[in-house]
Amino acid sequence: MKILTTCKYIISFIPMILLLSCAASSSAGNAKELIGQVVVVGNEPFTNLALQVNPSLNYIMDCKGEIRETLLGNQGKWVKIFYKKIEDKNNLKTIKVEKAEILSK
């Protein structure tokens, strides 16, 4: 009788474990990353925060709140940007920033 009860618990936990592992892998697996320097491009009042990957390639960064403030305060420093996709807006490559990690202080 005790074995039957234990089997019921094990069988009920298997789907829950599978669901949790699938959810974790799908959210982590979609993020991509770029490394570059934080720069501001454009002229006032039309400036944009950008990631300079090399001298001829900048990505406009679409980020909000705390991430934007952190990046603005770290202009010229190397960062690792985590994003999901790159869009082409008005002939500018724009990345939606999910997370940013400062590499140099």
N, C-alpha and C positions, 0 to 999 in steps of 0.2 A: 504494500500500500504506500509506503514511504517513497519507493522508487517511482511510482506512478505520479505522485505529487511533484517530485523533483523534475521529472520529465516535462510536466505541464509548465513549470516555471521556465525551464530552459527553452522550450518551444515558443513560449510567449515572448522571450527576450530576443530571440534571433531576428525577427523582423525589425524590431526597434534598433538593434545594433546596425543592421544593414541600411536602414533609412538614415541614421545619423552619419554613417561613414560616407554614404553617397552625397549627402548635403554638404559635408565638409570638403570633399574632394571637388565638387562642382564649383564652389565659390572660390577656392584657392587656385584651381587650375585655369581659370579664365584670365587672371591678371597677367599682364606683360610688363616689361620694365625697360626703361631707357636711362642711360647715364649721361649727364652733361652739366654745363654751367648755367646757373640762373642769371638771366639778363632781362632788361626791360627794353622793348623795341617800340618804335614809333615816336611821334612828337606829341607834346602836350596839346590838347587834353585827350588825345587819342593814343594812349600808350597801352601796351599789352605786356603781361608777364610771359616770358618765353624760356624754353630750354634750348641752349645752344649745344648741339651734339658735335658739330665741327664748324669751322669758320663759314662754310657756305650752307649750313642746314640748321634752321631754327624751327622749333615746334611751339606754337602758341599754346599756353597752358590754361585750360578752363578749370579753375578750382575756386572753391568758396571758403569763406570763414577763416578758421584757424590755419588751414594749410596755406592759403594765400598770404596771410600775414607773416607766417614763418618764412615762406619763400621770399617775400619782399624784403624781409630783414636779413636775408642771407644772399644778396646779390653778389655774383662773382664767385660763389662757392660751388663746389661739385656736389651734385645730388643724384640720388637714384629715385626715379619716378615710377610708380606703379599705376598702370592704366588698363582700360579694357579695350578701347579702340581708338583709331586715328580717323578723324573726319577731315574732309576738304571743304572749308568754309571760305568763300570769297578768294579762292586760289591760295589760301594759307592752310598749312597742315595744323590741325588743332587736336590736342589730346585732352581727354577728360581725366583729370588726375584723381585717383582713388586714395593714394597715400604717397608721402614724400619722406625720404630719409636723407639727412645731411651727411655727406661723406667726409668733408673737410671743414675744420673750424677756423 
